[in-house]
Amino acid sequence: MAKKIKTVNDGNGIASCGYNKIESWNEENINELSTIYYRVLKLIGEDPEREGLKRTPVRVAKALNFLTMGYNLNPCEIINSAKFKEEYRQMVIVKDIDIYSMCEHHMLPFFGKAHVAYIPDGYITGLSKIARVVEAFSRRLQVQERLTTQIRNCIQDCLEPLGVAVVIEAQHMCMQIRGVQKQNSVTTTSAFTGIFLSNLNTREEFVHLIGSKLH
């Protein structure tokens, strides 16, 4: 049976440039999640019928769908949608990509920056597609280690470059607001393929460039 999809605009009308933001969601999914969150509010001792909480189950359900929208995205299709033949064989770096994800152990956010590089071997992809691949994998329940390798593997498999390098730096709310409560801790993970593994100079150049302020 086809899913019922509800679509609304952002309430601001159509801009003069003709752009209008559209928000879509699975209405049945939202209704079911809302029922669960209504129960959660009661279980923690709140009154879900009081004024400030009446719409909270729906808002949380929609927010969770947005935060996990990566499950509905195919990262390799994102790359292939803007894959071009090009005889460029120098390093391409997209750095300081904002990431927002959710730790799968506590479903609390972790956030930070991703730095991604590859050395083409006949094909390049649109620069924005690198950031979209990061988004597709980060908008899921994740651990930082797996997120790092998934981004690396996707770019390697879909573009078949001479090498891929990925570094992620992130802060984890599950460490900052609960448990060990270390607010200033930062976790760094890295993953490499090809020439970034075999050539120390290439790897050092990548590390130097992502640490440089050239802009």
GULO-824382 format. One line per field, with one value per atom (N, C-alpha, C, O): residue number from 0; atom name; chain; x, y, z. Coordinates in steps of 0.001 Angstrom, whole numbers. Atoms other than C-alpha are relative to their C-alpha. Example, Ala and Ser with C-alpha at 12.3 -4.5 7.8 and 13.67 -1.06 7.14 Angstrom:
2
num: c(0/0/0/0/1/1/1/1)
atome: c(N/CA/C/O/N/CA/C/O)
chaine: c(A/A/A/A/A/A/A/A)
c1: c(890/12300/900/1936/-820/13670/-770/-261)
c2: c(-1190/-4500/1200/1181/-1190/-1060/1090/2198)
c3: c(0/7800/0/665/-60/7140/730/899)
//
This chain:
215
num: c(0/0/0/0/1/1/1/1/2/2/2/2/3/3/3/3/4/4/4/4/5/5/5/5/6/6/6/6/7/7/7/7/8/8/8/8/9/9/9/9/10/10/10/10/11/11/11/11/12/12/12/12/13/13/13/13/14/14/14/14/15/15/15/15/16/16/16/16/17/17/17/17/18/18/18/18/19/19/19/19/20/20/20/20/21/21/21/21/22/22/22/22/23/23/23/23/24/24/24/24/25/25/25/25/26/26/26/26/27/27/27/27/28/28/28/28/29/29/29/29/30/30/30/30/31/31/31/31/32/32/32/32/33/33/33/33/34/34/34/34/35/35/35/35/36/36/36/36/37/37/37/37/38/38/38/38/39/39/39/39/40/40/40/40/41/41/41/41/42/42/42/42/43/43/43/43/44/44/44/44/45/45/45/45/46/46/46/46/47/47/47/47/48/48/48/48/49/49/49/49/50/50/50/50/51/51/51/51/52/52/52/52/53/53/53/53/54/54/54/54/55/55/55/55/56/56/56/56/57/57/57/57/58/58/58/58/59/59/59/59/60/60/60/60/61/61/61/61/62/62/62/62/63/63/63/63/64/64/64/64/65/65/65/65/66/66/66/66/67/67/67/67/68/68/68/68/69/69/69/69/70/70/70/70/71/71/71/71/72/72/72/72/73/73/73/73/74/74/74/74/75/75/75/75/76/76/76/76/77/77/77/77/78/78/78/78/79/79/79/79/80/80/80/80/81/81/81/81/82/82/82/82/83/83/83/83/84/84/84/84/85/85/85/85/86/86/86/86/87/87/87/87/88/88/88/88/89/89/89/89/90/90/90/90/91/91/91/91/92/92/92/92/93/93/93/93/94/94/94/94/95/95/95/95/96/96/96/96/97/97/97/97/98/98/98/98/99/99/99/99/100/100/100/100/101/101/101/101/102/102/102/102/103/103/103/103/104/104/104/104/105/105/105/105/106/106/106/106/107/107/107/107/108/108/108/108/109/109/109/109/110/110/110/110/111/111/111/111/112/112/112/112/113/113/113/113/114/114/114/114/115/115/115/115/116/116/116/116/117/117/117/117/118/118/118/118/119/119/119/119/120/120/120/120/121/121/121/121/122/122/122/122/123/123/123/123/124/124/124/124/125/125/125/125/126/126/126/126/127/127/127/127/128/128/128/128/129/129/129/129/130/130/130/130/131/131/131/131/132/132/132/132/133/133/133/133/134/134/134/134/135/135/135/135/136/136/136/136/137/137/137/137/138/138/138/138/139/139/139/139/140/140/140/140/141/141/141/141/142/142/142/142/143/143/143/143/144/144/144/144/145/145/145/145/146/146/146/146/147/147/147/147/148/148/148/148/149/149/149/149/150/150/150/150/151/151/151/151/152/152/152/152/153/153/153/153/154/154/154/154/155/155/155/155/156/156/156/156/157/157/157/157/158/158/158/158/159/159/159/159/160/160/160/160/161/161/161/161/162/162/162/162/163/163/163/163/164/164/164/164/165/165/165/165/166/166/166/166/167/167/167/167/168/168/168/168/169/169/169/169/170/170/170/170/171/171/171/171/172/172/172/172/173/173/173/173/174/174/174/174/175/175/175/175/176/176/176/176/177/177/177/177/178/178/178/178/179/179/179/179/180/180/180/180/181/181/181/181/182/182/182/182/183/183/183/183/184/184/184/184/185/185/185/185/186/186/186/186/187/187/187/187/188/188/188/188/189/189/189/189/190/190/190/190/191/191/191/191/192/192/192/192/193/193/193/193/194/194/194/194/195/195/195/195/196/196/196/196/197/197/197/197/198/198/198/198/199/199/199/199/200/200/200/200/201/201/201/201/202/202/202/202/203/203/203/203/204/204/204/204/205/205/205/205/206/206/206/206/207/207/207/207/208/208/208/208/209/209/209/209/210/210/210/210/211/211/211/211/212/212/212/212/213/213/213/213/214/214/214/214)
atome: c(N/CA/C/O/N/CA/C/O/N/CA/C/O/N/CA/C/O/N/CA/C/O/N/CA/C/O/N/CA/C/O/N/CA/C/O/N/CA/C/O/N/CA/C/O/N/CA/C/O/N/CA/C/O/N/CA/C/O/N/CA/C/O/N/CA/C/O/N/CA/C/O/N/CA/C/O/N/CA/C/O/N/CA/C/O/N/CA/C/O/N/CA/C/O/N/CA/C/O/N/CA/C/O/N/CA/C/O/N/CA/C/O/N/CA/C/O/N/CA/C/O/N/CA/C/O/N/CA/C/O/N/CA/C/O/N/CA/C/O/N/CA/C/O/N/CA/C/O/N/CA/C/O/N/CA/C/O/N/CA/C/O/N/CA/C/O/N/CA/C/O/N/CA/C/O/N/CA/C/O/N/CA/C/O/N/CA/C/O/N/CA/C/O/N/CA/C/O/N/CA/C/O/N/CA/C/O/N/CA/C/O/N/CA/C/O/N/CA/C/O/N/CA/C/O/N/CA/C/O/N/CA/C/O/N/CA/C/O/N/CA/C/O/N/CA/C/O/N/CA/C/O/N/CA/C/O/N/CA/C/O/N/CA/C/O/N/CA/C/O/N/CA/C/O/N/CA/C/O/N/CA/C/O/N/CA/C/O/N/CA/C/O/N/CA/C/O/N/CA/C/O/N/CA/C/O/N/CA/C/O/N/CA/C/O/N/CA/C/O/N/CA/C/O/N/CA/C/O/N/CA/C/O/N/CA/C/O/N/CA/C/O/N/CA/C/O/N/CA/C/O/N/CA/C/O/N/CA/C/O/N/CA/C/O/N/CA/C/O/N/CA/C/O/N/CA/C/O/N/CA/C/O/N/CA/C/O/N/CA/C/O/N/CA/C/O/N/CA/C/O/N/CA/C/O/N/CA/C/O/N/CA/C/O/N/CA/C/O/N/CA/C/O/N/CA/C/O/N/CA/C/O/N/CA/C/O/N/CA/C/O/N/CA/C/O/N/CA/C/O/N/CA/C/O/N/CA/C/O/N/CA/C/O/N/CA/C/O/N/CA/C/O/N/CA/C/O/N/CA/C/O/N/CA/C/O/N/CA/C/O/N/CA/C/O/N/CA/C/O/N/CA/C/O/N/CA/C/O/N/CA/C/O/N/CA/C/O/N/CA/C/O/N/CA/C/O/N/CA/C/O/N/CA/C/O/N/CA/C/O/N/CA/C/O/N/CA/C/O/N/CA/C/O/N/CA/C/O/N/CA/C/O/N/CA/C/O/N/CA/C/O/N/CA/C/O/N/CA/C/O/N/CA/C/O/N/CA/C/O/N/CA/C/O/N/CA/C/O/N/CA/C/O/N/CA/C/O/N/CA/C/O/N/CA/C/O/N/CA/C/O/N/CA/C/O/N/CA/C/O/N/CA/C/O/N/CA/C/O/N/CA/C/O/N/CA/C/O/N/CA/C/O/N/CA/C/O/N/CA/C/O/N/CA/C/O/N/CA/C/O/N/CA/C/O/N/CA/C/O/N/CA/C/O/N/CA/C/O/N/CA/C/O/N/CA/C/O/N/CA/C/O/N/CA/C/O/N/CA/C/O/N/CA/C/O/N/CA/C/O/N/CA/C/O/N/CA/C/O/N/CA/C/O/N/CA/C/O/N/CA/C/O/N/CA/C/O/N/CA/C/O/N/CA/C/O/N/CA/C/O/N/CA/C/O/N/CA/C/O/N/CA/C/O/N/CA/C/O/N/CA/C/O/N/CA/C/O/N/CA/C/O/N/CA/C/O/N/CA/C/O/N/CA/C/O/N/CA/C/O/N/CA/C/O/N/CA/C/O/N/CA/C/O/N/CA/C/O/N/CA/C/O/N/CA/C/O/N/CA/C/O/N/CA/C/O/N/CA/C/O/N/CA/C/O/N/CA/C/O/N/CA/C/O/N/CA/C/O/N/CA/C/O/N/CA/C/O/N/CA/C/O/N/CA/C/O/N/CA/C/O/N/CA/C/O/N/CA/C/O/N/CA/C/O/N/CA/C/O/N/CA/C/O/N/CA/C/O/N/CA/C/O/N/CA/C/O/N/CA/C/O/N/CA/C/O/N/CA/C/O/N/CA/C/O/N/CA/C/O/N/CA/C/O/N/CA/C/O/N/CA/C/O/N/CA/C/O)
chaine: c(A/A/A/A/A/A/A/A/A/A/A/A/A/A/A/A/A/A/A/A/A/A/A/A/A/A/A/A/A/A/A/A/A/A/A/A/A/A/A/A/A/A/A/A/A/A/A/A/A/A/A/A/A/A/A/A/A/A/A/A/A/A/A/A/A/A/A/A/A/A/A/A/A/A/A/A/A/A/A/A/A/A/A/A/A/A/A/A/A/A/A/A/A/A/A/A/A/A/A/A/A/A/A/A/A/A/A/A/A/A/A/A/A/A/A/A/A/A/A/A/A/A/A/A/A/A/A/A/A/A/A/A/A/A/A/A/A/A/A/A/A/A/A/A/A/A/A/A/A/A/A/A/A/A/A/A/A/A/A/A/A/A/A/A/A/A/A/A/A/A/A/A/A/A/A/A/A/A/A/A/A/A/A/A/A/A/A/A/A/A/A/A/A/A/A/A/A/A/A/A/A/A/A/A/A/A/A/A/A/A/A/A/A/A/A/A/A/A/A/A/A/A/A/A/A/A/A/A/A/A/A/A/A/A/A/A/A/A/A/A/A/A/A/A/A/A/A/A/A/A/A/A/A/A/A/A/A/A/A/A/A/A/A/A/A/A/A/A/A/A/A/A/A/A/A/A/A/A/A/A/A/A/A/A/A/A/A/A/A/A/A/A/A/A/A/A/A/A/A/A/A/A/A/A/A/A/A/A/A/A/A/A/A/A/A/A/A/A/A/A/A/A/A/A/A/A/A/A/A/A/A/A/A/A/A/A/A/A/A/A/A/A/A/A/A/A/A/A/A/A/A/A/A/A/A/A/A/A/A/A/A/A/A/A/A/A/A/A/A/A/A/A/A/A/A/A/A/A/A/A/A/A/A/A/A/A/A/A/A/A/A/A/A/A/A/A/A/A/A/A/A/A/A/A/A/A/A/A/A/A/A/A/A/A/A/A/A/A/A/A/A/A/A/A/A/A/A/A/A/A/A/A/A/A/A/A/A/A/A/A/A/A/A/A/A/A/A/A/A/A/A/A/A/A/A/A/A/A/A/A/A/A/A/A/A/A/A/A/A/A/A/A/A/A/A/A/A/A/A/A/A/A/A/A/A/A/A/A/A/A/A/A/A/A/A/A/A/A/A/A/A/A/A/A/A/A/A/A/A/A/A/A/A/A/A/A/A/A/A/A/A/A/A/A/A/A/A/A/A/A/A/A/A/A/A/A/A/A/A/A/A/A/A/A/A/A/A/A/A/A/A/A/A/A/A/A/A/A/A/A/A/A/A/A/A/A/A/A/A/A/A/A/A/A/A/A/A/A/A/A/A/A/A/A/A/A/A/A/A/A/A/A/A/A/A/A/A/A/A/A/A/A/A/A/A/A/A/A/A/A/A/A/A/A/A/A/A/A/A/A/A/A/A/A/A/A/A/A/A/A/A/A/A/A/A/A/A/A/A/A/A/A/A/A/A/A/A/A/A/A/A/A/A/A/A/A/A/A/A/A/A/A/A/A/A/A/A/A/A/A/A/A/A/A/A/A/A/A/A/A/A/A/A/A/A/A/A/A/A/A/A/A/A/A/A/A/A/A/A/A/A/A/A/A/A/A/A/A/A/A/A/A/A/A/A/A/A/A/A/A/A/A/A/A/A/A/A/A/A/A/A/A/A/A/A/A/A/A/A/A/A/A/A/A/A/A/A/A/A/A/A/A/A/A/A/A/A/A/A/A/A/A/A/A/A/A/A/A/A/A/A/A/A/A/A/A/A/A/A/A/A/A/A/A/A/A/A/A/A/A/A/A/A/A/A/A/A/A/A/A/A/A/A/A/A/A/A/A/A/A/A/A/A/A/A/A/A/A/A/A/A/A/A/A/A/A/A/A/A/A/A/A/A/A/A/A/A/A/A/A/A/A/A/A/A/A/A/A/A/A/A/A/A/A/A/A/A/A/A/A)
c1: c(852/0/888/1880/-799/1343/-51/-1087/-63/2505/-637/-541/591/624/1054/1613/-983/2933/-714/-1496/591/1909/1046/2188/-928/3512/-561/-1734/393/3419/1104/2253/-1060/5232/465/-62/-599/7285/-766/-329/823/4554/369/-293/-443/6411/-395/-56/374/4918/1169/2250/-1046/6918/815/261/-877/9933/-15/-461/19/10408/834/601/-836/13054/-679/-143/719/10472/312/-189/-381/12000/-978/-1331/896/9697/421/452/-430/10868/-1197/-2234/1060/8758/468/1576/-309/8690/-955/-2169/829/7456/299/1425/-211/6945/-1071/-2113/942/5217/-975/-589/966/2043/-255/-397/225/1505/1166/973/-1196/5079/-3/286/30/4723/-1054/-800/1062/1436/413/144/-414/2918/1092/1046/-1058/6052/-563/-133/599/3932/-666/-576/635/1962/1039/813/-1079/5215/570/794/-576/6597/-993/-590/1019/3309/144/82/-182/3829/1300/1351/-1288/7475/-152/375/212/6396/-685/-328/684/4047/930/887/-890/6723/1067/1544/-1007/9184/-642/58/683/6532/-601/-1011/568/5306/-1479/-2001/1394/1779/-46/27/-17/1632/-1199/-1237/1167/-1716/146/-699/-146/-368/402/923/-88/-131/1342/1369/-1314/3615/393/1330/-375/3688/-1003/-773/1052/536/484/80/-498/2367/1409/1979/-1373/5700/181/1166/-205/5215/101/909/-60/4557/1297/1939/-1234/7478/1210/2096/-1133/9862/20/1086/74/8652/543/1309/-498/9303/1500/2233/-1426/12682/821/1880/-730/13747/63/1089/-10/12736/1031/1721/-995/14869/1412/2284/-1342/17856/476/1676/-377/17781/-371/-569/422/16893/1033/732/-1038/20173/-344/203/408/18517/-703/-741/720/16548/865/368/-906/19612/994/1461/-1004/21931/1251/1280/-1188/25412/691/1178/-660/26813/-787/-191/814/23896/255/220/-311/24717/1260/1292/-1251/28265/-212/244/186/27183/-873/-833/856/24670/808/299/-869/27605/1422/2355/-1291/30459/483/-205/-494/32634/1391/2220/-1323/35592/920/606/-926/38574/1406/1596/-1385/42353/742/1837/-627/43114/451/-338/-535/45394/691/1678/-518/46096/-1070/-2213/896/44532/-1186/-1023/1215/40947/-444/-677/369/40020/-1250/-1333/1135/36683/84/-162/-230/37340/-1027/-1776/902/35397/-1470/-2277/1403/32188/-694/-294/726/29744/-684/-1325/729/28467/-842/-411/901/25522/-551/-1223/452/24809/-513/-514/517/23341/698/727/-647/25248/-1036/-2091/973/23542/-115/-1047/42/24312/-970/-1618/889/22357/-979/-1819/825/20664/124/-857/-331/22348/890/1586/-742/23964/1511/2017/-1402/27587/169/-526/-107/28793/1439/2214/-1356/31932/263/-605/-424/33827/555/1197/-596/34715/890/544/-933/37690/199/600/-13/37622/880/785/-845/40209/24/-131/-245/40675/894/946/-843/43111/-608/-559/742/41186/874/2085/-648/42060/-938/-1410/859/40014/-1356/-1971/1331/36835/30/719/230/35861/-1502/-2294/1419/32561/-208/743/304/30813/396/180/-507/32293/-1105/-879/1096/28897/-392/-954/374/28429/800/311/-795/31257/-695/-836/710/29422/-1314/-1716/1273/26161/208/-642/-317/27805/215/-270/-197/28946/-1343/-1572/1334/25387/-811/-1491/795/23855/376/-497/-428/25935/-148/-405/66/25879/-1429/-1655/1388/22074/-595/-1636/441/21737/469/1258/-587/22313/1396/1562/-1370/26091/936/594/-1185/29402/1011/1021/-886/32131/967/1292/-948/34495/-607/33/658/32000/-329/-188/303/30935/1219/1094/-1235/34555/301/633/-318/35063/-1078/-769/1062/31671/202/24/-266/32506/1174/1110/-1177/35926/-354/-15/305/34588/-911/-741/925/31787/736/535/-725/34089/965/1112/-925/36638/-738/-289/735/34055/-673/-727/785/32089/835/468/-848/34900/1248/1839/-1222/37767/1207/1902/-1134/40359/1303/1308/-1295/44059/83/907/28/43277/-1029/-1414/975/40829/508/1086/-349/41464/-1186/-1792/1100/38858/454/977/-236/39348/-1246/-1785/1150/36500/408/1029/-186/36741/-1378/-2127/1366/33655/-53/790/332/32250/-1262/-2201/1088/29890/-765/-204/813/27017/-131/-358/88/26941/1183/1109/-1134/30361/-72/532/-27/29575/-1111/-885/1120/26158/-448/-1358/311/26020/1287/2331/-1165/28398/1207/1152/-1257/31956/-33/750/219/30827/1285/1635/-1209/34010/-343/-321/587/32759/956/497/-938/35945/689/1631/-636/36807/-404/-1549/223/37144/551/1661/-429/37353/372/-386/-470/39373/156/772/-132/39099/488/247/-514/40790/-102/-118/36/40583/590/289/-714/42742/-55/-218/-172/42998/1090/1475/-880/45460/1248/1975/-1235/48193/140/1253/-71/47283/559/1079/-595/48324/1447/2295/-1318/51371/1024/2226/-917/52862/-109/-1100/10/53765/-76/-754/1/54366/-1395/-1800/1365/50871/-895/-1689/803/49302/360/-526/-430/51378/-485/-820/522/50333/-1474/-1909/1419/46676/-182/-980/117/47112/382/-261/-418/48961/-1082/-1385/987/46313/-1289/-1885/1245/43340/208/-749/-305/45109/346/485/-387/45988/-1228/-2300/1053/43878/351/984/-310/44119/-1078/-914/1110/40817/-305/-1216)
c2: c(-1194/0/1244/1296/-1215/3438/763/825/-795/5580/1364/1937/-1324/8772/1035/1007/-1039/11744/1335/1708/-1316/15115/1047/938/-1042/18211/1355/1648/-1357/21753/952/544/-972/24957/559/197/-481/26883/1141/1704/-1045/29412/1401/2364/-1327/32269/341/1416/-256/31951/-197/-608/163/31885/1278/2367/-1162/34191/596/-28/-692/36729/-713/-549/723/34499/-1275/-1974/1187/31735/-1232/-2314/1145/29496/-138/848/261/27878/-1280/-2337/1171/25502/-906/-446/971/22346/-1034/-1561/1012/20017/-1178/-989/1185/16433/-1030/-1132/1076/13571/-1071/-837/1107/10225/187/53/-356/11071/-1157/-939/1153/7535/-194/-502/121/7407/1049/735/-1085/10777/-263/-45/276/9773/-1094/-992/1101/6532/446/130/-510/8227/960/949/-958/10974/-716/-268/781/8362/-524/-537/515/6894/1118/923/-1103/10280/565/1074/-377/11136/-866/-377/942/8029/272/163/-319/8979/1172/1141/-1161/12337/-402/88/456/10591/-806/-684/870/8079/775/315/-782/10822/941/1715/-772/12475/1307/2134/-1235/15215/-187/-1301/1/16159/392/1581/-320/15903/824/1267/-797/17737/1461/2281/-1411/20951/806/258/-840/23903/-123/-277/-1/23845/-1316/-1358/1325/20118/-614/-1708/605/19584/-412/-1456/302/19670/-600/-884/502/18380/-1388/-1579/1307/14709/70/-636/-157/15786/679/260/-715/18223/-912/-894/905/15601/-1070/-1427/1018/13008/548/-129/-609/15381/267/74/-268/16368/-1281/-1266/1264/12718/-466/-986/352/12081/822/299/-850/15028/-425/-500/346/13980/-1344/-1621/1324/10474/-164/-1284/76/11339/-688/-1033/657/9791/-1414/-1923/1355/6377/-33/-1071/-66/7540/519/742/-531/8782/-1067/-1858/917/6778/801/1513/-846/8327/-188/781/222/6680/652/1164/-683/8003/1504/2169/-1430/11463/332/1313/-232/11215/-162/667/282/9713/1028/1145/-1017/12500/1179/1976/-1075/14865/-547/-48/658/12638/360/122/-533/14112/-540/-701/435/12861/1214/2229/-1122/15082/-524/-1368/468/14593/826/1331/-709/16254/-1037/-1878/1021/14256/609/65/-607/16587/-123/-498/185/16600/961/2156/-797/17822/-131/-1238/18/18800/839/1978/-756/19834/-119/-1188/75/20726/825/1614/-720/22070/-210/716/338/20298/-237/-1123/179/20653/-1359/-1749/1257/17318/65/579/168/16686/-1414/-1769/1383/13095/-372/449/479/10990/-1296/-2247/1200/8473/-1114/-917/1091/5106/-645/-1411/611/4144/705/61/-752/6940/896/1560/-880/8732/1456/2198/-1390/11961/515/-272/-527/14315/-56/31/-398/14510/857/668/-1002/17314/470/391/-472/18745/289/800/-289/18992/-1261/-2092/1059/16552/642/1672/-441/17013/-1175/-2260/1095/14963/398/1511/-237/14661/-1246/-2368/1121/12516/478/1670/-297/12361/-722/-1950/615/11765/-893/-703/864/9049/-127/-1212/0/10077/628/1105/-554/11271/883/597/-850/14084/37/-414/-197/14865/1433/2101/-1354/18132/173/-721/-215/19667/-136/-662/92/19920/-1443/-1747/1400/16178/-653/-1566/520/15472/330/-523/-398/17455/-754/-1083/731/15693/-1462/-2052/1362/12290/-28/-924/-106/13355/118/-525/-187/14485/-1293/-1630/1229/11244/-1037/-1733/983/9110/523/-257/-526/11464/100/40/-93/11812/-1398/-1747/1341/8301/-221/564/382/6640/-528/-1417/246/6418/-179/117/-189/5932/706/482/-824/8296/-842/-490/854/5491/-548/-528/549/3909/1097/903/-1130/7278/355/610/-353/8001/-988/-582/1011/4722/-83/-385/28/4873/1094/856/-1093/8248/-362/-186/408/6973/-1061/-928/1119/3745/420/-32/-449/5479/735/445/-774/7926/-887/-742/913/5206/-906/-1086/945/2792/680/106/-655/5329/791/899/-793/7473/-761/-435/761/4947/924/829/-908/7665/-698/-1875/539/7178/-148/-906/115/7627/934/1934/-806/9028/190/-722/-286/10696/669/1590/-577/11471/174/-759/-264/13096/663/1599/-598/13870/384/-403/-484/15954/319/1090/-175/15861/17/-556/0/16555/-825/-742/945/13995/379/427/-388/15031/-1127/-869/1104/11549/6/-596/-170/12401/1316/1453/-1338/16025/257/956/-333/16072/-1183/-1038/1165/12558/-787/-408/867/9818/722/1261/-563/11117/1526/2111/-1445/14751/798/1657/-740/15996/931/522/-911/19105/410/787/-510/19961/-1088/-808/1091/16558/27/324/70/16200/-1334/-1724/1285/12892/187/767/-77/12655/-1402/-2266/1284/9750/265/1333/-156/9186/-1324/-2396/1188/6776/370/1429/-284/6536/-1198/-2338/1064/4554/419/1587/-263/4277/767/409/-751/6865/686/979/-599/8403/-991/-593/1026/5098/-287/-475/439/4338/1121/855/-1117/7821/942/1655/-816/9572/1484/2231/-1420/12917/475/1582/-360/12910/122/1057/-52/12148/1228/1883/-1167/14857/1298/2253/-1184/17374/200/1323/-81/16573/526/1434/-427/16961/1472/2219/-1402/20246/921/1957/-864/21653/130/1206/-121/20825/804/1288/-807/22567/1430/2246/-1346/25671/884/413/-992/28822/783/1836/-632/29708/969/1682/-850/31558/1029/1844)
c3: c(0/0/0/726/91/-883/1321/1982/-1217/2027/-239/-1324/100/2735/352/1448/-215/2393/106/-768/-181/3770/-320/127/418/2268/392/161/-356/3618/-428/-596/241/2771/1330/2382/-1238/5294/641/1644/-599/5955/-433/-46/407/4320/-1429/-1925/1375/839/-937/-516/1006/-2377/-84/-238/62/-2422/-1394/-2357/1283/-5184/-1052/-2250/953/-6745/-495/-1355/419/-7114/814/508/-833/-4414/1162/1808/-1117/-1880/682/51/-755/823/276/754/-213/1012/1013/910/-1003/3999/-189/-267/212/3525/1081/1568/-959/5930/-190/-803/36/6243/1165/2326/-1041/8145/963/2166/-867/9459/963/2139/-832/10734/1102/2256/-975/12470/1076/2261/-965/14105/983/2180/-868/15448/969/2158/-875/16769/1040/2193/-935/18343/1168/2310/-1063/20286/985/2195/-862/21602/862/2056/-770/22646/1015/2062/-983/24342/1246/2374/-1114/26473/752/1977/-636/27114/963/2075/-873/28523/1296/2367/-1206/30934/885/2109/-774/31974/757/1794/-727/32947/1017/1671/-1025/35127/-475/339/534/32799/-332/-348/432/31769/-1471/-1783/1429/27949/-455/-1602/368/28007/387/25/-359/29482/-1241/-2212/1187/27108/-725/-1946/626/26481/-629/-1426/488/25701/-974/-1490/819/23656/-1391/-1902/1340/20322/11/-1043/-94/21624/-616/-1330/633/20595/-1519/-2121/1456/16998/-411/-1374/339/16970/127/-727/-201/18372/-1087/-1588/1058/15865/-1315/-2000/1234/12962/87/-883/-175/14413/-160/-788/108/14712/-1448/-1887/1416/11106/-760/-1634/657/10015/371/-494/-473/12135/-526/-525/518/10641/-1469/-1940/1396/7055/-885/-2028/785/5894/-415/-1393/370/5843/-1363/-2024/1271/2805/-1145/-2250/1016/906/-430/390/535/-1346/-321/-1325/185/-1016/-1345/-1928/1288/-4150/-1134/-2082/1001/-6200/32/-1003/-132/-4846/-785/-1528/732/-6203/-1502/-2291/1431/-9525/-704/-1929/613/-10077/-539/-1327/510/-10701/-129/500/228/-11876/-1396/-2389/1264/-14593/-305/591/422/-16599/-32/-654/-84/-15870/277/1152/-164/-16179/1046/798/-1125/-12851/1007/1438/-899/-10561/1206/1700/-1229/-7654/1089/828/-1135/-4232/-45/-289/-150/-3891/1455/1940/-1422/-325/220/-238/-520/1108/1513/2072/-1442/4718/767/190/-907/7699/-361/-278/269/6669/1334/2090/-1258/9556/18/-958/-169/10850/1264/2296/-1140/13146/-95/-1063/19/14042/1386/2303/-1282/16848/366/-414/-516/18931/135/738/-32/18539/1380/1623/-1326/22146/949/1774/-891/23863/-762/-155/833/20933/437/487/-283/21966/-1134/-1775/1153/19425/185/1304/61/18435/-1242/-2240/1054/16209/-118/835/223/14690/-1456/-2164/1362/11419/-663/-20/807/8651/-1055/-1632/1033/6318/-947/-526/980/3117/-1182/-1698/1169/347/-873/-391/906/-2720/-1132/-1432/1159/-5633/-1189/-1253/1102/-8871/-886/-1000/988/-11352/-1207/-1547/1178/-14367/210/-744/-264/-12627/1249/2228/-1165/-10288/250/-577/-304/-8576/450/856/-460/-7733/1458/2275/-1362/-4588/1049/2139/-964/-2920/275/1327/-175/-3423/1120/1784/-1121/-970/1319/2195/-1218/1689/151/1267/-54/779/398/1064/-439/1210/1512/2201/-1452/4676/709/1733/-586/5422/-32/938/144/4133/1042/1562/-998/6487/1432/2349/-1366/9482/513/1721/-432/9510/205/-350/-394/10921/1436/1961/-1281/14267/-299/-1134/410/14246/1186/2331/-829/15949/-904/-2114/802/14811/-836/-1970/716/13835/-1295/-2346/1187/11441/-1007/-2214/878/10053/-845/-2042/709/9115/-1119/-2233/1015/7266/-1084/-2237/1012/5525/-1043/-2238/936/3991/-902/-2119/777/2916/-1035/-2211/903/1419/-1143/-2275/1034/-465/-1116/-2296/1007/-2216/-770/-1984/670/-2957/-982/-2114/845/-4368/-1190/-2278/1043/-6411/-990/-2160/890/-7837/-451/-1481/260/-7783/-192/-1204/107/-7123/399/761/-412/-6384/1513/2026/-1457/-2718/606/0/-740/-157/1426/2018/-1392/3200/682/136/-775/5851/1443/2053/-1421/9251/567/-24/-689/11651/1413/2127/-1367/14826/562/-37/-504/17039/1517/2207/-1425/20465/195/-596/-231/21945/1261/2356/-1151/24179/1023/2205/-958/25708/958/2029/-912/27208/767/1831/-580/28015/1010/1998/-888/29694/855/1671/-826/31202/175/-356/-150/32267/563/1668/-487/32562/69/817/-41/31920/-209/600/371/30254/-1158/-2319/975/28444/-1123/-2201/991/26550/-819/-1560/736/25125/-1475/-1817/1446/21346/-490/-128/556/19484/-1467/-2244/1390/16261/-559/65/698/13823/-1418/-1982/1358/10481/-738/-133/846/7563/-1355/-1904/1237/4429/-936/-503/986/1213/-980/-1032/1125/-1664/347/1273/-120/-1953/1358/1795/-1335/1404/1024/2067/-856/2976/-383/489/467/837/-65/-64/166/551/1196/1350/-1217/3799/-322/384/360/2070/-383/-27/394/566/1224/1329/-1221/3928/838/1387/-768/5634/-645/56/687/2962/335/589/-354/3653/1417/1648/-1402/7413/141/878/-54/6897/-554/38/650/4560/797/831/-765/6763/1286/1890/-1187/9639/-314/598/414/7629/-178/-559/229/7499/-1242/-1169/1282/3815/-438/-1428/404/3714/1098/945)
//
